[in-house]
Amino acid sequence: MAQQLLQLILDGTFPIGGALPSESELATRFGVSRLTVREAIRSLVSTRVIHVQQGRSSVVNPASRWSPLDGRLLLARSRAESDALLLPRRLLEARRAVEVAIVELAAIRRQESHVERLGALHEEMLQAHDRGDVSAATEADLAFHALLFEAADNVFLDALFEPLASVLRTLRQETSSVPEIRSHALDRHAAILRAVAAGDPEAAREAMQAHLMQTEEDLEHYLGPDAVAGSAVG
């Protein structure tokens, strides 16, 4: 029910800054118990979509206050912003800050087993792309990056990036739905794989930077406002 409630907030049925109906009214509207309504509200309170005023109705917060670390809210919050790509760009900034360092360490510390598994995951990405399996391509892509973290063997960098995992998954599922973006990612991952296999941290750093730059360019080109307007006209 939390998802249904969120959708009504996104479509303006329950506007930003406005009060939600009472629990009993919501229970009647959705055909559920007040306990179910209460749990849904608690879920949206925990991610700062709404806040509860003691003795008064729950109020919808501005999208800028919504949690940036909840995957289901990432795209919803992005679309509520005047610049829909603002949050994805900010995520890429965070990835640059962490993943460039990760891949350098991975190139230095990787074992042969890491290289073999990275190669296998890249092959999975390639096969999934060829058959148009977005879900499998996404999972192999995420596993490839997770394995770089494993090879880097730094628990502190793991801890820094872990809260972004669900957000990254949400965004990756959307970008992987575009065949051209998947194709570009395959090429960039191949370059990362070669550098890590060669034990070359400088080349690995450059390959990761190129991958993230390509990702940002693809976001703008295929998912930016001009692309959306063009698809709407077409």
C-alpha positions as CSV (number, residue, x, y, z in Angstrom):
1,M,0.0,0.0,0.0
2,A,2.9,2.4,0.6
3,Q,3.6,2.3,-3.2
4,Q,0.0,3.1,-4.0
5,L,0.1,6.0,-1.5
6,L,3.3,7.2,-3.0
7,Q,1.8,7.1,-6.5
8,L,-1.1,9.3,-5.4
9,I,1.4,11.8,-4.0
10,L,3.4,11.7,-7.3
11,D,0.3,12.3,-9.5
12,G,-0.8,15.2,-7.3
13,T,-3.9,13.6,-5.8
14,F,-2.2,14.3,-2.4
15,P,-0.1,17.4,-3.2
16,I,3.2,18.5,-1.7
17,G,2.6,20.4,1.5
18,G,-1.0,19.1,1.8
19,A,-2.4,16.9,4.5
20,L,-3.3,13.3,3.9
21,P,-6.8,12.0,4.6
22,S,-7.3,10.4,7.9
23,E,-6.4,6.7,8.5
24,S,-10.0,5.7,8.4
25,E,-10.6,7.5,5.1
26,L,-7.5,5.9,3.5
27,A,-8.5,2.5,4.8
28,T,-11.9,2.9,3.1
29,R,-10.4,4.2,-0.1
30,F,-8.0,1.3,-0.4
31,G,-10.2,-1.4,1.1
32,V,-7.6,-2.3,3.8
33,S,-7.4,-2.1,7.6
34,R,-6.3,1.0,9.5
35,L,-3.3,-1.1,10.7
36,T,-2.2,-1.5,7.0
37,V,-2.6,2.2,6.5
38,R,-0.6,2.9,9.6
39,E,2.2,0.7,8.4
40,A,2.2,2.3,4.9
41,I,2.4,5.8,6.5
42,R,5.2,4.6,8.8
43,S,7.2,3.4,5.8
44,L,6.8,6.8,4.1
45,V,7.7,8.6,7.3
46,S,10.9,6.6,7.5
47,T,12.0,7.9,4.1
48,R,10.8,11.4,4.8
49,V,8.1,11.5,2.1
50,I,5.6,12.5,4.7
51,H,5.8,13.7,8.3
52,V,3.3,13.2,11.1
53,Q,2.3,16.1,13.2
54,Q,1.3,15.1,16.7
55,G,-2.5,15.3,17.0
56,R,-2.9,16.4,13.4
57,S,-2.9,15.0,9.9
58,S,0.2,13.6,8.1
59,V,1.7,16.1,5.7
60,V,3.5,15.5,2.4
61,N,7.1,16.8,2.4
62,P,8.7,18.6,-0.5
63,A,10.6,16.1,-2.8
64,S,13.9,17.7,-1.8
65,R,13.4,16.3,1.7
66,W,12.8,12.7,0.6
67,S,15.5,10.1,1.4
68,P,18.1,10.0,-1.4
69,L,19.1,6.4,-0.3
70,D,15.8,4.6,-1.1
71,G,15.9,3.0,-4.5
72,R,12.2,3.2,-5.1
73,L,12.2,6.9,-4.5
74,L,15.2,7.8,-6.7
75,L,13.4,8.1,-10.0
76,A,10.2,9.4,-8.4
77,R,12.1,12.1,-6.6
78,S,14.1,12.9,-9.8
79,R,11.0,13.4,-11.8
80,A,9.6,15.7,-9.2
81,E,12.7,17.9,-9.6
82,S,12.8,20.7,-12.2
83,D,15.9,18.9,-13.5
84,A,15.1,15.2,-13.7
85,L,18.7,14.2,-14.1
86,L,20.0,16.1,-11.1
87,L,20.0,13.2,-8.7
88,P,21.5,10.6,-11.2
89,R,24.3,13.1,-11.9
90,R,24.9,13.4,-8.1
91,L,25.0,9.6,-7.9
92,L,27.7,9.6,-10.6
93,E,29.7,12.1,-8.6
94,A,29.6,9.8,-5.6
95,R,30.5,6.8,-7.8
96,R,33.6,8.7,-9.2
97,A,34.7,9.5,-5.6
98,V,34.6,5.8,-4.6
99,E,34.7,3.5,-7.7
100,V,37.8,5.1,-9.2
101,A,39.7,4.4,-6.0
102,I,38.2,0.9,-5.9
103,V,39.3,-0.1,-9.3
104,E,42.8,1.1,-8.7
105,L,43.0,-1.1,-5.6
106,A,41.4,-4.0,-7.5
107,A,44.1,-3.9,-10.2
108,I,46.8,-4.1,-7.5
109,R,45.2,-6.7,-5.2
110,R,43.1,-8.9,-7.5
111,Q,43.7,-12.6,-7.5
112,E,43.5,-14.7,-10.7
113,S,40.1,-16.0,-9.4
114,H,38.8,-12.4,-9.5
115,V,39.9,-12.0,-13.1
116,E,38.3,-15.2,-14.1
117,R,35.0,-14.3,-12.4
118,L,35.1,-10.8,-13.9
119,G,35.5,-12.3,-17.3
120,A,32.6,-14.7,-16.7
121,L,30.4,-11.8,-15.6
122,H,31.3,-9.8,-18.7
123,E,30.4,-12.7,-20.8
124,E,27.0,-12.9,-19.0
125,M,26.4,-9.3,-19.8
126,L,27.3,-9.8,-23.4
127,Q,24.9,-12.8,-23.8
128,A,22.1,-11.0,-21.9
129,H,22.5,-8.0,-24.2
130,D,22.4,-10.2,-27.3
131,R,19.1,-11.7,-26.2
132,G,17.7,-8.5,-24.9
133,D,17.4,-9.7,-21.3
134,V,17.5,-6.4,-19.4
135,S,17.2,-8.1,-15.9
136,A,20.0,-10.5,-16.5
137,A,22.2,-7.7,-18.0
138,T,21.5,-5.5,-15.0
139,E,22.4,-8.3,-12.5
140,A,25.6,-9.2,-14.2
141,D,26.6,-5.5,-14.4
142,L,26.0,-5.0,-10.7
143,A,27.8,-8.2,-9.9
144,F,30.8,-7.1,-11.9
145,H,31.1,-3.9,-9.9
146,A,30.6,-5.7,-6.6
147,L,33.4,-8.1,-7.5
148,L,35.7,-5.1,-8.0
149,F,34.9,-4.1,-4.4
150,E,35.7,-7.6,-3.3
151,A,39.0,-7.6,-5.2
152,A,39.9,-4.2,-3.7
153,D,39.5,-5.7,-0.2
154,N,38.8,-2.5,1.8
155,V,36.0,-2.8,4.2
156,F,35.9,1.0,4.8
157,L,35.3,1.7,1.1
158,D,32.6,-1.0,1.1
159,A,30.9,0.8,4.0
160,L,31.0,4.1,2.2
161,F,29.3,2.7,-0.9
162,E,26.9,0.2,0.6
163,P,24.0,2.7,1.3
164,L,24.0,3.5,-2.4
165,A,23.4,-0.1,-3.5
166,S,19.6,0.0,-3.9
167,V,19.7,3.4,-5.5
168,L,22.3,2.2,-8.0
169,R,20.2,-0.9,-8.8
170,T,17.1,1.3,-9.5
171,L,19.0,3.5,-11.9
172,R,20.8,0.6,-13.6
173,Q,17.5,-1.1,-14.3
174,E,16.3,2.0,-16.2
175,T,19.5,2.6,-18.1
176,S,19.9,-1.1,-19.0
177,S,16.5,-0.9,-20.8
178,V,18.2,1.1,-23.5
179,P,20.1,-1.2,-25.9
180,E,22.7,1.5,-26.9
181,I,23.5,2.1,-23.2
182,R,24.0,-1.6,-22.7
183,S,26.3,-1.7,-25.7
184,H,28.4,1.2,-24.5
185,A,28.7,-0.4,-21.0
186,L,29.9,-3.6,-22.5
187,D,32.8,-1.8,-24.2
188,R,33.7,0.1,-21.1
189,H,33.5,-3.0,-18.8
190,A,35.8,-4.8,-21.3
191,A,38.4,-2.0,-20.9
192,I,38.1,-2.2,-17.1
193,L,38.6,-6.0,-17.2
194,R,41.7,-5.7,-19.4
195,A,43.3,-3.2,-17.0
196,V,42.5,-5.2,-13.9
197,A,43.7,-8.4,-15.5
198,A,47.0,-6.7,-16.4
199,G,47.4,-5.4,-12.9
200,D,47.6,-1.8,-14.2
201,P,46.1,0.6,-11.7
202,E,46.6,3.7,-13.9
203,A,44.8,2.1,-16.9
204,A,42.1,0.8,-14.5
205,R,41.5,4.3,-13.2
206,E,41.3,5.7,-16.7
207,A,38.9,2.9,-17.8
208,M,36.6,3.5,-14.9
209,Q,36.6,7.3,-15.4
210,A,35.8,6.7,-19.1
211,H,33.0,4.3,-18.1
212,L,31.4,6.8,-15.7
213,M,31.8,9.7,-18.2
214,Q,30.1,7.5,-20.9
215,T,27.3,6.7,-18.4
216,E,26.7,10.4,-17.8
217,E,26.7,11.2,-21.5
218,D,24.2,8.4,-22.1
219,L,21.9,9.6,-19.4
220,E,21.8,13.0,-21.1
221,H,21.4,11.6,-24.6
222,Y,18.9,8.8,-24.0
223,L,17.0,9.8,-20.8
224,G,17.4,13.5,-20.7
225,P,14.5,16.0,-21.4
226,D,15.4,16.3,-25.1
227,A,15.2,12.5,-25.6
228,V,11.9,12.3,-23.7
229,A,10.5,15.2,-25.8
230,G,11.7,13.6,-29.0
231,S,10.1,10.2,-28.1
232,A,6.9,12.0,-27.3
233,V,6.8,13.7,-30.6
234,G,7.8,10.5,-32.5
